[in-house]
Amino acid sequence: MAFECTVPAVPTVLHDDDASRITRWDFAPGAVTGWHSHGWPYFVVMITDGIMRVHNGTSVSDTVRKAGDSYRRPEGVEHDVMNASDAPMAFVEIEIKKPDAL
C-alpha cells in the first residue's frame, strides 16, 4: 500500500499539548512520510511549492501545491505522502486534538 521509502520525510514537532500538535514536514525530492493515519482532524499549510503525491491504499494522485495553499482532512484517513517534485518540499501540519479546548 505504501510507497517504497528510500528517503524518509523529516518531521519536526513545533508544538504539542493536550489541544493540538503542530509539525513541520520537510521532504527531499522523492521523500515519503510512510503509511499512516491521523487520530485527529488536521490542517496542512504549504511552506513551499511542490507536487504532493498521495497514495490512499487503492490509488495514487498528484496535486500541484503552491506556498500558502492549505487544506484540511478528517481523522482516520490512511495514506502515504511523497514529494513528487524535483525540489525540496515543506509544509506545516496542525492536528486538532481537542477542538473545544481551542
N, CA and C atoms as an extended XYZ file, in Angstrom:
306
Properties=species:S:1:pos:R:3:atomname:S:1:resname:S:1:resid:I:1 pbc="F F F"
N         0.797       -1.201        0.000 N   MET     1
C         0.000        0.000        0.000 CA  MET     1
C         0.841        1.266        0.000 C   MET     1
N         1.946        1.280        0.723 N   ALA     2
C         2.746        2.493        0.837 CA  ALA     2
C         3.742        2.596       -0.308 C   ALA     2
N         4.288        3.799       -0.481 N   PHE     3
C         5.367        3.993       -1.431 CA  PHE     3
C         6.621        3.309       -0.903 C   PHE     3
N         7.505        2.934       -1.792 N   GLU     4
C         8.795        2.411       -1.352 CA  GLU     4
C         9.572        3.583       -0.761 C   GLU     4
N        10.068        3.404        0.439 N   CYS     5
C        10.731        4.504        1.142 CA  CYS     5
C        12.240        4.333        1.112 C   CYS     5
N        12.894        5.103        0.257 N   THR     6
C        14.352        5.133        0.278 CA  THR     6
C        14.851        6.383        0.989 C   THR     6
N        13.997        7.412        1.020 N   VAL     7
C        14.319        8.661        1.719 CA  VAL     7
C        13.103        9.046        2.560 C   VAL     7
N        13.234        9.028        3.886 N   PRO     8
C        12.088        9.432        4.706 CA  PRO     8
C        11.962       10.953        4.798 C   PRO     8
N        10.722       11.421        4.858 N   ALA     9
C        10.470       12.829        5.158 CA  ALA     9
C        10.888       13.082        6.604 C   ALA     9
N        11.206       14.321        6.922 N   VAL    10
C        11.706       14.660        8.257 CA  VAL    10
C        10.669       15.496        9.007 C   VAL    10
N        10.071       14.923       10.074 N   PRO    11
C         9.127       15.699       10.879 CA  PRO    11
C         9.845       16.437       12.009 C   PRO    11
N         9.436       17.676       12.247 N   THR    12
C         9.938       18.444       13.383 CA  THR    12
C         8.722       18.954       14.149 C   THR    12
N         8.524       18.446       15.362 N   VAL    13
C         7.384       18.877       16.167 CA  VAL    13
C         7.685       20.273       16.710 C   VAL    13
N         6.823       21.224       16.359 N   LEU    14
C         6.993       22.620       16.779 CA  LEU    14
C         6.202       22.947       18.034 C   LEU    14
N         5.108       22.201       18.242 N   HIS    15
C         4.235       22.445       19.390 CA  HIS    15
C         3.444       21.167       19.647 C   HIS    15
N         3.280       20.814       20.911 N   ASP    16
C         2.480       19.628       21.245 CA  ASP    16
C         1.943       19.799       22.659 C   ASP    16
N         0.609       19.898       22.776 N   ASP    17
C        -0.023       19.956       24.088 CA  ASP    17
C        -1.320       19.160       24.033 C   ASP    17
N        -2.157       19.274       25.048 N   ASP    18
C        -3.391       18.498       25.106 CA  ASP    18
C        -4.375       18.860       23.993 C   ASP    18
N        -4.294       20.080       23.462 N   ALA    19
C        -5.279       20.541       22.486 CA  ALA    19
C        -4.847       20.392       21.034 C   ALA    19
N        -3.521       20.476       20.766 N   SER    20
C        -3.081       20.455       19.372 CA  SER    20
C        -1.625       20.010       19.260 C   SER    20
N        -1.272       19.605       18.041 N   ARG    21
C         0.132       19.307       17.722 CA  ARG    21
C         0.424       19.950       16.369 C   ARG    21
N         1.552       20.664       16.308 N   ILE    22
C         1.973       21.325       15.071 CA  ILE    22
C         3.326       20.745       14.679 C   ILE    22
N         3.387       20.216       13.451 N   THR    23
C         4.594       19.558       12.961 CA  THR    23
C         4.975       20.138       11.611 C   THR    23
N         6.244       20.459       11.470 N   ARG    24
C         6.782       20.840       10.153 CA  ARG    24
C         7.323       19.576        9.505 C   ARG    24
N         6.961       19.364        8.240 N   TRP    25
C         7.443       18.225        7.461 CA  TRP    25
C         8.327       18.735        6.337 C   TRP    25
N         9.558       18.211        6.252 N   ASP    26
C        10.495       18.558        5.186 CA  ASP    26
C        10.777       17.312        4.349 C   ASP    26
N        10.640       17.466        3.024 N   PHE    27
C        10.791       16.367        2.086 CA  PHE    27
C        11.876       16.696        1.062 C   PHE    27
N        12.884       15.853        0.961 N   ALA    28
C        13.779       15.914       -0.189 CA  ALA    28
C        12.992       15.379       -1.382 C   ALA    28
N        13.433       15.609       -2.602 N   PRO    29
C        12.739       15.009       -3.738 CA  PRO    29
C        12.634       13.488       -3.566 C   PRO    29
N        11.447       12.952       -3.735 N   GLY    30
C        11.212       11.515       -3.586 CA  GLY    30
C        10.980       11.037       -2.165 C   GLY    30
N        11.122       11.905       -1.175 N   ALA    31
C        10.934       11.502        0.225 CA  ALA    31
C         9.464       11.219        0.511 C   ALA    31
N         9.224       10.313        1.470 N   VAL    32
C         7.868        9.907        1.824 CA  VAL    32
C         7.659        9.936        3.339 C   VAL    32
N         6.387       10.072        3.740 N   THR    33
C         6.065       10.033        5.165 CA  THR    33
C         6.012        8.609        5.690 C   THR    33
N         5.636        7.676        4.840 N   GLY    34
C         5.331        6.313        5.279 CA  GLY    34
C         3.837        6.198        5.531 C   GLY    34
N         3.329        4.988        5.452 N   TRP    35
C         1.908        4.705        5.602 CA  TRP    35
C         1.469        5.087        7.007 C   TRP    35
N         0.396        5.894        7.115 N   HIS    36
C        -0.065        6.330        8.428 CA  HIS    36
C        -1.491        6.858        8.356 C   HIS    36
N        -2.062        7.092        9.517 N   SER    37
C        -3.335        7.801        9.629 CA  SER    37
C        -3.222        8.728       10.828 C   SER    37
N        -4.136        9.673       10.909 N   HIS    38
C        -4.133       10.643       11.999 CA  HIS    38
C        -5.287       10.342       12.944 C   HIS    38
N        -5.039       10.491       14.227 N   GLY    39
C        -6.075       10.267       15.230 CA  GLY    39
C        -6.970       11.472       15.451 C   GLY    39
N        -6.637       12.589       14.799 N   TRP    40
C        -7.400       13.824       14.953 CA  TRP    40
C        -7.572       14.486       13.586 C   TRP    40
N        -8.577       15.352       13.434 N   PRO    41
C        -8.652       16.136       12.203 CA  PRO    41
C        -7.436       17.057       12.133 C   PRO    41
N        -7.053       17.425       10.900 N   TYR    42
C        -5.851       18.245       10.778 CA  TYR    42
C        -5.906       19.152        9.561 C   TYR    42
N        -5.050       20.152        9.609 N   PHE    43
C        -4.877       21.118        8.528 CA  PHE    43
C        -3.441       21.026        8.040 C   PHE    43
N        -3.238       21.287        6.753 N   VAL    44
C        -1.899       21.354        6.174 CA  VAL    44
C        -1.760       22.717        5.507 C   VAL    44
N        -0.633       23.384        5.766 N   VAL    45
C        -0.313       24.670        5.132 CA  VAL    45
C         1.049       24.513        4.460 C   VAL    45
N         1.071       24.713        3.152 N   MET    46
C         2.308       24.570        2.393 CA  MET    46
C         3.265       25.729        2.684 C   MET    46
N         4.530       25.394        2.885 N   ILE    47
C         5.583       26.390        3.053 CA  ILE    47
C         6.244       26.661        1.704 C   ILE    47
N         6.361       25.613        0.898 N   THR    48
C         6.994       25.725       -0.416 CA  THR    48
C         6.013       25.280       -1.499 C   THR    48
N         6.356       25.564       -2.734 N   ASP    49
C         5.656       24.952       -3.863 CA  ASP    49
C         6.069       23.482       -3.912 C   ASP    49
N         5.237       22.657       -4.515 N   GLY    50
C         5.610       21.260       -4.674 CA  GLY    50
C         4.509       20.453       -5.332 C   GLY    50
N         4.851       19.237       -5.677 N   ILE    51
C         3.875       18.282       -6.180 CA  ILE    51
C         3.716       17.213       -5.115 C   ILE    51
N         2.542       17.177       -4.517 N   MET    52
C         2.256       16.240       -3.434 CA  MET    52
C         1.609       14.997       -4.043 C   MET    52
N         2.300       13.874       -3.934 N   ARG    53
C         1.778       12.596       -4.422 CA  ARG    53
C         1.220       11.841       -3.218 C   ARG    53
N        -0.050       11.472       -3.296 N   VAL    54
C        -0.716       10.813       -2.171 CA  VAL    54
C        -1.227        9.440       -2.602 C   VAL    54
N        -0.874        8.431       -1.807 N   HIS    55
C        -1.358        7.067       -2.001 CA  HIS    55
C        -2.419        6.824       -0.933 C   HIS    55
N        -3.633        6.440       -1.336 N   ASN    56
C        -4.711        6.232       -0.362 CA  ASN    56
C        -5.012        4.754       -0.124 C   ASN    56
N        -4.147        3.893       -0.633 N   GLY    57
C        -4.344        2.462       -0.450 CA  GLY    57
C        -4.865        1.776       -1.696 C   GLY    57
N        -5.561        2.534       -2.535 N   THR    58
C        -6.066        1.962       -3.783 CA  THR    58
C        -5.627        2.752       -5.002 C   THR    58
N        -5.377        4.039       -4.843 N   SER    59
C        -4.961        4.847       -5.983 CA  SER    59
C        -3.934        5.891       -5.556 C   SER    59
N        -3.258        6.435       -6.545 N   VAL    60
C        -2.238        7.464       -6.322 CA  VAL    60
C        -2.655        8.704       -7.100 C   VAL    60
N        -2.570        9.864       -6.444 N   SER    61
C        -2.903       11.116       -7.123 CA  SER    61
C        -1.804       12.145       -6.874 C   SER    61
N        -1.574       12.985       -7.865 N   ASP    62
C        -0.621       14.088       -7.759 CA  ASP    62
C        -1.395       15.397       -7.716 C   ASP    62
N        -1.024       16.265       -6.775 N   THR    63
C        -1.634       17.585       -6.668 CA  THR    63
C        -0.531       18.625       -6.630 C   THR    63
N        -0.604       19.585       -7.540 N   VAL    64
C         0.350       20.693       -7.542 CA  VAL    64
C        -0.074       21.647       -6.432 C   VAL    64
N         0.842       21.927       -5.525 N   ARG    65
C         0.580       22.831       -4.407 CA  ARG    65
C         1.510       24.036       -4.511 C   ARG    65
N         1.003       25.178       -4.090 N   LYS    66
C         1.786       26.410       -4.052 CA  LYS    66
C         2.012       26.811       -2.602 C   LYS    66
N         3.110       27.502       -2.328 N   ALA    67
C         3.363       28.012       -0.984 CA  ALA    67
C         2.157       28.829       -0.538 C   ALA    67
N         1.669       28.548        0.674 N   GLY    68
C         0.499       29.244        1.203 CA  GLY    68
C        -0.795       28.474        1.020 C   GLY    68
N        -0.827       27.489        0.089 N   ASP    69
C        -2.022       26.656       -0.055 CA  ASP    69
C        -2.300       25.923        1.250 C   ASP    69
N        -3.579       25.647        1.487 N   SER    70
C        -3.938       24.892        2.690 CA  SER    70
C        -5.133       23.990        2.396 C   SER    70
N        -5.262       22.963        3.216 N   TYR    71
C        -6.418       22.074        3.139 CA  TYR    71
C        -6.588       21.387        4.483 C   TYR    71
N        -7.747       20.743        4.671 N   ARG    72
C        -7.980       20.007        5.915 CA  ARG    72
C        -8.496       18.628        5.582 C   ARG    72
N        -8.281       17.708        6.516 N   ARG    73
C        -8.740       16.326        6.346 CA  ARG    73
C        -9.272       15.824        7.683 C   ARG    73
N       -10.205       14.878        7.641 N   PRO    74
C       -10.718       14.304        8.882 CA  PRO    74
C        -9.733       13.291        9.456 C   PRO    74
N        -9.966       12.907       10.682 N   GLU    75
C        -9.131       11.874       11.298 CA  GLU    75
C        -9.402       10.525       10.637 C   GLU    75
N        -8.418        9.615       10.788 N   GLY    76
C        -8.611        8.229       10.383 CA  GLY    76
C        -8.354        7.885        8.934 C   GLY    76
N        -8.017        8.847        8.084 N   VAL    77
C        -7.774        8.557        6.663 CA  VAL    77
C        -6.354        8.008        6.513 C   VAL    77
N        -6.235        6.746        6.066 N   GLU    78
C        -4.918        6.151        5.881 CA  GLU    78
C        -4.321        6.625        4.561 C   GLU    78
N        -3.012        6.936        4.577 N   HIS    79
C        -2.365        7.469        3.394 CA  HIS    79
C        -0.854        7.484        3.543 C   HIS    79
N        -0.188        7.736        2.437 N   ASP    80
C         1.253        7.944        2.386 CA  ASP    80
C         1.466        9.147        1.481 C   ASP    80
N         2.391       10.029        1.827 N   VAL    81
C         2.643       11.250        1.065 CA  VAL    81
C         4.084       11.240        0.558 C   VAL    81
N         4.249       11.586       -0.721 N   MET    82
C         5.575       11.653       -1.346 CA  MET    82
C         5.760       13.025       -1.986 C   MET    82
N         6.990       13.514       -1.957 N   ASN    83
C         7.340       14.706       -2.719 CA  ASN    83
C         7.662       14.260       -4.139 C   ASN    83
N         6.774       14.555       -5.075 N   ALA    84
C         6.976       14.193       -6.481 CA  ALA    84
C         7.666       15.312       -7.254 C   ALA    84
N         8.148       16.324       -6.554 N   SER    85
C         8.835       17.466       -7.179 CA  SER    85
C        10.319       17.165       -7.352 C   SER    85
N        10.977       17.983       -8.162 N   ASP    86
C        12.434       17.901       -8.316 CA  ASP    86
C        13.166       18.753       -7.285 C   ASP    86
N        12.409       19.481       -6.453 N   ALA    87
C        12.991       20.375       -5.446 CA  ALA    87
C        12.451       19.988       -4.066 C   ALA    87
N        13.106       20.410       -2.993 N   PRO    88
C        12.574       20.135       -1.652 CA  PRO    88
C        11.164       20.701       -1.488 C   PRO    88
N        10.385       20.042       -0.659 N   MET    89
C         9.007       20.464       -0.365 CA  MET    89
C         8.835       20.477        1.149 C   MET    89
N         8.061       21.452        1.655 N   ALA    90
C         7.814       21.523        3.095 CA  ALA    90
C         6.405       22.025        3.353 C   ALA    90
N         5.830       21.513        4.452 N   PHE    91
C         4.526       22.008        4.904 CA  PHE    91
C         4.432       21.905        6.410 C   PHE    91
N         3.472       22.629        6.963 N   VAL    92
C         3.164       22.557        8.386 CA  VAL    92
C         1.823       21.848        8.522 C   VAL    92
N         1.784       20.889        9.435 N   GLU    93
C         0.575       20.103        9.708 CA  GLU    93
C         0.085       20.461       11.107 C   GLU    93
N        -1.190       20.819       11.226 N   ILE    94
C        -1.773       21.221       12.510 CA  ILE    94
C        -2.882       20.240       12.855 C   ILE    94
N        -2.622       19.390       13.836 N   GLU    95
C        -3.599       18.400       14.281 CA  GLU    95
C        -4.389       18.969       15.464 C   GLU    95
N        -5.707       18.842       15.400 N   ILE    96
C        -6.595       19.384       16.437 CA  ILE    96
C        -7.047       18.238       17.334 C   ILE    96
N        -6.442       18.135       18.508 N   LYS    97
C        -6.745       17.042       19.425 CA  LYS    97
C        -8.047       17.256       20.172 C   LYS    97
N        -8.282       18.484       20.595 N   LYS    98
C        -9.485       18.835       21.352 CA  LYS    98
C       -10.069       20.130       20.795 C   LYS    98
N       -10.962       20.044       19.828 N   PRO    99
C       -11.496       21.276       19.230 CA  PRO    99
C       -12.138       22.207       20.241 C   PRO    99
N       -12.765       21.685       21.281 N   ASP   100
C       -13.418       22.532       22.282 CA  ASP   100
C       -12.450       23.272       23.179 C   ASP   100
N       -11.177       22.831       23.195 N   ALA   101
C       -10.189       23.465       24.061 CA  ALA   101
C        -9.529       24.682       23.401 C   ALA   101
N        -9.768       24.875       22.122 N   LEU   102
C        -9.113       25.977       21.410 CA  LEU   102
C        -9.880       27.274       21.558 C   LEU   102
